[in-house]
Amino acid sequence: MNHEKVAVLDFGSQYTHLLANRMRRHGVYTEILEPEVSADDLKEYKAIILSGGPQSVYAEDAPTLDQNVFDLGVPILGVCYGHQLMQHLLGGKVEAGGTKEYGLANINVKKPEGFFKNISEKNQVWMSHGDTVEELGPGFEEIASSEDLPFSAVANEERRFYGVQYHPEVTHSTEGMQMLDNFLDIAGVSRDWSIKEFIKEEIDAIHDKVGDKKVFLLCSGGVDSTVAFALLEKALGEDRVYGLLVDTGLMRLDEANKVKNMLDAAGFKNLHVADKKTEFLTALAGKTEPEEKRKIIGNLFWEVKEQAAEELDLNMDEWVVGQGTIYPDTIETGGTKHADTIKTHHNRVDLMVELIEAGKVIEPLAQLYKDEVRDLGEELGLPHELVWRQPFPGPGLGVRILCHSGKDVQREFAAEVTGLDAKDIAVVGEPNFEESSQNITKFINEQGIEGVAQVLPIKSVGVQGDERTYKHPVAIFTDSRNWDKLELISTGITNRFFEVNRVILALSGRPGEFSLSVADLSEPRVELLQRIDDDVNTIMAEAPESYDIWQFPVVLMPVSTNTGGESVVLRPIVSTEAMTASFARIDLEVLDKIVEKATGEGAVSHIFYDLTHKPPGTIEWE
């Protein structure tokens, strides 16, 4: 390819590929490289971006770069960790921050030109950092600050070096795209890349990868695998692509039949369904740990593929396995050198990674984000309803049904708060759920919300400062339904109370003594969530508007004030690329219908509404 290029040096941020995505959105071909690349190898690039990352720049093992990069004479933009690293290496000072910023923040622009050309003097950005720049290196000046901290953006105009503490690449940074566009203007780079260019180049890559073999594609009926199916057929022809849809028993109510009929109607004739409900539920019986469940599901997908190949009498030496993997699946599994593992995606278990490294797997969408995949689907002529389906995770309801093994959660919680080993700690007299709940209750009352907070005895996965967290949600019981105020409260709690990473609002049920029930992925629990999930989707289909909902997970957790009871969490989110998200703001009349329907299930005692952005929470709970 003869495109003028921008390089992103990847220090492990969950948003690294989102930076590349945004550059491509501006029509600039962008490549992601390891930060250890030599300055000589970067001479062909028109600009360089230093990504965020999960580590501290002053740590002994912190990733760094060839400092000759700063002598190449090209514009450099440091983002979050990259901003801190630039200051650390060029004479500034970075320390652990007394104030940490996660989620939405406002910055005040002090120099509305250059990097901030056509940018509002006060605008919203997305923060995710614990460390802070305390002093600037020679030649740098502050060009923006946040309400809590200085040096939100800095510049050395003479050398065309810029640093931002926030993430302009995420959609929640409302003017971030304009800032990145300004940086590209400063670099003078050509805008000559597009999805149409990607199609031509990827078709050539598919031919090179597959040769004269065929592709055995694992399908889910979701956007990613459907678009991958269409692209592979365009490249190879219908007869050389075989689609296998596995019914794991963890799909939505009657989902396998609905997907099969929908894809048939869209013209995909070479699609087959394997009913493997029994195998999956049997393998998952008694399993409660989220990562273990994900890995079991991922490995079983491969075993089912092998079984299907035998049943069809296929010679796998003549086939390549295909997947609709997109980049968030890779980056969240720690798929780049310096990235932290947030969760293991079912298409990134160890066996699958080995096959990828051996050249036996093709993933034509592996460098794209969801918004780009949708653009690609439209360009390939797929029906609109297929391209814009809500995403559904590969492990399905397996990661939306939370489980519990019966361990002493209170002891584990005290260990988290004190930093001691759980086996060595005496729970009596140590920090506990009640104490944390009281502290958070005091905080929300001080912010003008009348109500009670309770830390719940269960955990969910989150992402804070590019690192994986596995912490407790806090439930708020209040009559307030002021979404703006609740959003501020949610961000304030997760920034100040490190023992929680998620804030949920009680829509039904009263505060009380919550307990965990021992529970796994049993068939009755799967069927319960399928019914509730189907009710939610039916009500939302009849709602007066879409509320810009991109995905609507419904979560079942064995937490209740009733012995053996369950609670439901509604998690509707607004997003475009899955790397960041905010909670949707649904009208109360619609929520009332959902609550009424869901509480009709006798086992459900509480209905909660997730008020957590991503970060600090992930979209899914596991």
N, C-alpha and C positions, 0 to 999 in steps of 0.2 A: 504494500500500500504506500502511496506517495503523499499521504496527508501530512500537513504540518501538525506537529504533535505537542501535547502537554504531558509532563510526567507527574504522577502522584507517587510520592514515596510513602510506603505503607508502614506506619508505626503501630498498627494493630487496632485502629479505631473500628467500631461497629459501622461507622459511616464512610469508611475509606472509598468503597466502590460507589457510594452515593455521590461523593465528590466527582468521580469520573463520570458518573451518570449525568450530573449537572453540566459538566463541560460538554458532553455529547449533546445535551439538550440545546446548548448554544452553538452546535454545529462544529465542534472542535474534537478531532479524534484524540483520545486520551488513553494512556497506558499506565498501569500500576506496576511499580517496581519495588523490590526490597530496598530498604534504606541504606544497606551496605554497598549499593552500586557505586562504582567509581565515578568521579567527576568527569573523566574522559568519556565514559559511556553516556553521559548526559548532554554532551555538546550538541547533539542533533535536535534537542527539544527547545521550543520557543519560550517555555516558562516551566516552573517547578512549583509543586504544591507539597507541603509537608503536612501529613495527616495528623489526626488525633491519635490517642493511644491510651492503654490502661495503666501505664507505669508512671513513675515520677522521674523527671529528668535528672535529678540529683542522686538517684539510687545507683548502687554499685554496678548492677547489671542492666541499667537502662539502655535501650537501643539508641544509637546515635547515627551520624552520617560522616561522609568524607567532607571535611571542612573546606576543601578546595571548591566545593559546590558554590560557596559564597563568592568565588572569584570568577565565575563563568560569565558574568555580565548580563544575566537574564533575570527577569522579575521572579521573585520568590514570595509565595504566600504561605505563612504558617498558620495552621488551624488547631486550636486547643493545645494538645501536647506539642504540635509543631511550632506554635507561637511561643510556648515556654522554652522549647529546645533552642530556638533561634536566639532568644535572650540569654539563655544559659551559656551558649557557645560564643556569643558576641559581646560579652561583658556585662550583661544584666544579672539579675538575682531572682531565683524562684524558690518559694518556700511552701510548706504545707499551709493551706488556708485555714484561718480561724472561722471564716464563713465559706461554706460550700454552696455552689449553685447548681441545681438540677431542675431542668424544665424551663418554663417561660420566664423571661426577664426583659426589662426595657433598658435600652442604651440611649445615651445622649451623645449625639454627634457634634464634635467640636470643629471639624474641618470638612464642610460639605462640598468637597471637590475631589478629583482624582478617584481614589477607591470609593469614596462616598458621593460621587457625582450623581445627581438626581435622587438622592436618598433623603428621607425625612429627618429632621433634626432629632426627633424622638421616635424610635421604632422598636418593634418586638423582635427578640431573638431567642434562640434555644441554647441553653447552657447545659453542660454535663462535665463538671470538673470539681476536684477537691483542692488541688494545688493552685497557687496564685503567683503571678509576676509581681514582685515587690519593688524592683528597681529596673530601669531601662538601660540597655547598652548605649555606648556613644553613637550619636547620629540619629537616634530614634526619638520620636515624640508621641505623646498620647493624642489620638484623634477621636476617641470615644471612650466613655466610661459607663458602667451600669449603676443602678441605684445603690448597690451594695459594695461595689469594688471599683478601683481605678483600672486603667490599662485594658479595657475591654477590646480596644483596637489601637494598634500603634503603627507607625510608618517611619521608614528612612527613605524619603522621596528621592534623594540623590542616587541611591543604589537600587531603587524600586523594590525594596523589601517591605512586606506588610505582614502583620500578625494580628489575629483575632482570637479572643478567648472563647468565643461562642462558635456555633456551627452554622455558617451561612448556607450550607448545602441542604439543610432539612427544610421541609415545607413550612414549619412553624416559625422559622425566621422569615418574617413576611416580606422583607425586601432583600433577602439573601441572594436571590437569582440576579438582581440588578447589581449587587456588589461583585459577584463573580463575573458578570458581563463586563463591568468596569475593569476588573483585573485583566481580562482577556484583551480589552481595548488597549490597556497600558502595555501589554505584551505584543500587540500588533499581529496576532496569530490569525490565519485564514479560517473561515467558517465553511468547511467543505465535507462534513460528515453527516449522515442521516440514516434513518431506519431503512430506507430504500438501498442505500449503500451497504448496510449491514446484511440485507437479504442476499445481495449478489455475492458478497464476500463469504458469507456463511455457507451458501450453497456450494461454492468451490471447496470450502473447508470440509463439508460433509462428504463430498466425493473423495477428497484426499483421505479422510479418516476411514470411510466404509469400504472403499475400493469396490470389489465385485461382490461383497457380502450383502446380507439383508439385515434389517434392524428389528429387534424384538423389544417393543416399547411398553414399559410399565405405565399404565394409564390410571387416572383417578376420576376423570371427568371434570377436573378443575381447569382453570384458565391455562396454567402452565403446561400441563401435559397435552391439552387439546391443541394449543398453538404449536408445541413441539411436533405433534402428530402431523399437523398441516404442513409445517415447514419441511419435515422429512419426506412427506409424500410429494411435495413440490420438487424436491431435489432428486428423489430416487424413483418416484412412481408408486402408485397404490399397491402393486403386487410385491414390493420389496419392504413394506412396513407392516408389521403384525402388532396390533394393539391388544394388551391383556389388562382387563379391569378386574382387580381382586376385591371381592366382597368379604371384608374382614369381620363383619358383624359389628363394626364400630363406626359404620356410616350412619347418615341420617335415616329417618324412617322411610323405607322403600327406596332409598337413594340409588341402589345399583340398577334397578329397573328404569328409574327416571333418567339416569345418565345414559344408559344403553339406548333408550328410545330417542333421546335428544341428539346423541352423536350419529345414530342411524339417519335421523332426519336431516342432519347437516352434511350427509354424504360420506361418512366414514363407514365403509362396509366391512373392512377387515379388522373388526373389533370383537373380542370374545370375553365372556365373564366367567370367572372361576369362583364358585361358592366355597369359601374356606372359613366360614364363621366358627365352626367347631374347633378347628385347629388353632385359631388365634385366641379364642376365649380360654381354651384348655391351657395353652402355653402361658397365659397371663394370670391364671388362677393363683391367688396367694401373693402376687407381686404388688408392691405398693410404692417403691421408690421411683420417682419420675424418670431418671436416666435409664434405669434398668428396664422400665416399660418401653421406652423409646427404642432401646437397642434390641429388645426381643421382637418388637414389631418390624424394625428394619431388617433384621436377619430373616424373619419369617417371610417377608416379601420376596427375598431372594430364593428361599427354599421353595416357595410356591411357584416361582418362575421356573425353577428346575423341574418341578413336578409337571407343570404344564407342558414344558418342552418334551419331556418323556412321553406324556399322554398323546402329544401331537406327532411323535416320532420325528422330531427335528434334530438334525445334526448341528450342534451348537458351534462347531468349527466354522460353519458357514454363516454365522450370525454375530452381530454386535448388539449388546444390550443398550437400549435407549432410555433416558429419563428426562423429565421436564424440570430438572433442577434449575433454580435461579440463584442469583448470588447471595441473597440473605440466608439461604440454607447453608451455604458454605461458610460465610463469615461468622455466623452465630455458633458454628460447630468448631470454631478455632481453626478454620481452614487456611489462614495465612500465618506467617511465621510469628508475629508478635501479638496476635489476637487472642483474647481470653475466650474460653469455651462458655457460652451462655447456655446452650442446650444442644444435645445431639439430635440432629434431624434424621428421620428414618432413612433418607437417601444418602446419609453420610456416616453410617456405621463402619466399623473397621474393615469388614469384608468388602464392602462397596468401594472404599477408598483404595484397597489393594487392587481391585479390578480396574479402577480408573487409572492407577499408576501403571498397570500392565497394558494399557491401551485397549481394554476390552469393553469400554463403556463410552457412549457418545451422549453428550449433553449440549445440544445446540443453543440453549438459552442460558448457559451457565454464567455468562458475563452481563446478563440483563437484569433489570429490576422490574417489578410488577407493572409499573406505568409503561415501560418500554415494551413489555410483552403484550400489553393490550394494544399499543400502537401497531405492533407487528401483526397481531391477529386481525386488526382492521385492514391493514395493508394486504394481507393474504386473502381477504374476502370472507372471513368467517362471520356467521350470524352475530348480530349485536348482542343478543341475549347470552350467547356463549362467551363472548369476549369480556362481558361485564358481569359475569357471575361472581357472587361473593366467594372469596377464597375459603377453602376448607382444608385443614391440615391433613397431611398424609396419614399420621397415626389416628386421625379422626377423633371420635369421642374418647379414645384411650387416653388423651391428654386433657380432656375436659371433665373427666370423672376422677376427682381426687381420692386418694386412698390413705389408709392408716394401718400401721402394723401393730399398734398397741404399745409402742415405746413411751417412756416417761417424757412427755413433751415439756412439762414444766421444768424438769431438770435441764433439758437441752436449752431451754430459753434462758435460764439463769446462767448457764455456762457462756452463752453468747454475750450477755450483758457484762459479765465479769471478766471474760477472757480466760477462765479456768477450764480444765478438762471436766466434762460432764460427770465422769466417774468419781472425781475428787470433790465435787461440790456438795454442800449441804443446802438443800432448797430453803429450809426455814431461815428466815432472816435475810436472804439474798434478794436481789431485784426479781420481781415476778410480774405476772400479767396484771395483777391488780394495781401495783405501783405504776407501771407504765401507762395503764389505762387512765389512772387519775391524773398523771402529768399531761397526757394528751387532751383529756377533758378540760383541764385548766387552760391549756393553750387555745382550744377552739372557742371557749367561753370568752377569753380575752380578745378574740378576733370578731366578736359580735354574733357568734352562733350559740343559741341556747340548746343544750343537748348533752349527751353522754357519749364518751368514746370507750370502746372495749377492744383490746387486742385479742384476736381469736387464736385458739390453740392449733393452728394449721399453717403451712408455709406455701409460698408460691415463688416461682422464678422471677427475677427482675434483672435489670441491667442499669448500673449506676457507675458513671465515670469509666465506661467501656469495660467494666468488670461484671462478672456474673454474681448476683446475690440470690440467696435462698432464705427469705425472711417471712415474717408474719404480716398478715393484713390487719388493719385496725378498722373496726366498724363504727360508724357514727350514727347515733340514734337522735334524730332531730326532726322537727316539723318543717324546717327550712327547705325550700326547693329553689332557692336562688342559685342558678348554675354558676354565675360569675363569682359569687362569694364562696361557693363550695369548691370551685376550681382553685382559688387562692388558698383556701384552707388545706386542700389536698397537697398542693405543692409545698406549703409551709411545713406540714407534718413530715413529709418524706425528706425534706432538707434538714430538719432539726432532730428527728428521732431515729437513730440509726438502726433500731431493732425492728423497724417496719419498712416495707418497700411498696405498700399498696394501701389505698384508702377506699373503703366501700361504704355506701349509704344504705341504711335499712329502709326498704320500701314497705315491708310488712314484718311483723314479729317484734317483740319487746326485748329490752335488755334483760339479762339474767345470767345465770351460771352456765356458760357454754362448756360442753364436753365433746371429746372426739370419740367416735365409735370405730371399732375395728372393722375395716371394710376394704374389699379389693374390687377388681373389675368383674363382678358377678353379672350374670345375665339379667336378673331383676333390676339392678341398678342401671344397666345399659338401656333396658326398655323404658325405665322411668325417665331418663334424660331424653331419649328419643321422642317420647310423647310431649314432654315440656318444650323441647326444641322445636318440634313441629307446630305446636300451638303458638309459640313466639313468631315463627316465620309466617304463619297464617295471618296473625293479627297485624304484623308489620306490612304484609302485602296489601292489607286493606287500609293502612294508615294514610292520612291526608297528604303526606309528603315523605320523601326518602330520608330526610335529615342528613344527607350526604354520607350515609353509613356505608363504609367500605367492607366491613366484616362485623358479624354479630355472634361471637361465641356465647354459649350458655354453659355455665359450669355447675357441676354437682359436687358438693363437699359434705363429708360425714360429720358436720359440726352442727350442734343444735342444743337448745335448752331442754329438749325432750330426749329421754333415753332412746338411743337407736335412731333418732331422727336425722333428716337431711336438710341442708340449706342450698339455695340456688343463687348463683351470681349471674347477673346480666352484664355483658361486656361489649356493648356496641361501640365501635370506634370509627373515627374519621382518619383516613390516611390515603396516600397515593402509592407509596413504595415499600411499605412494611417496616422500614427502619425507624420511623417515628410515627406516633399516633396520638390523638387526643380523644377523650371520651365524647360520644355523641350526646346531643341535648334533645331528648325526645319529649314531646308534649306530655303533660301529666295525665291527660285523658287516655292516651294510648298506653302509658305505663299502668294505669289503673286496670285496664282490660287484661294486660299480661299478668298482673299480680292476682287478679280474681281467678283467672284460669289456672295458673300454676299452683296456687294454694288449695285448689280443689283436689290436688293429689295429697292423700292423707299423710304421707311420710314427710311432707315439706313443712317446716316450721317457720323459716325465714326466707325472705327474698331480698337480695342485696343488689345494688347498682354500683358498678366499678367506676370510681371517679379518678382513676390513675392514668396519667399520660404514659407514653413510652418515649424515653425513659421517665421515671425509674422502673415502671412495670413493663414486662413484655406483653405482647398482645394476648397470647395464650397464658394460662396460669402455670403450665408445666412445660 
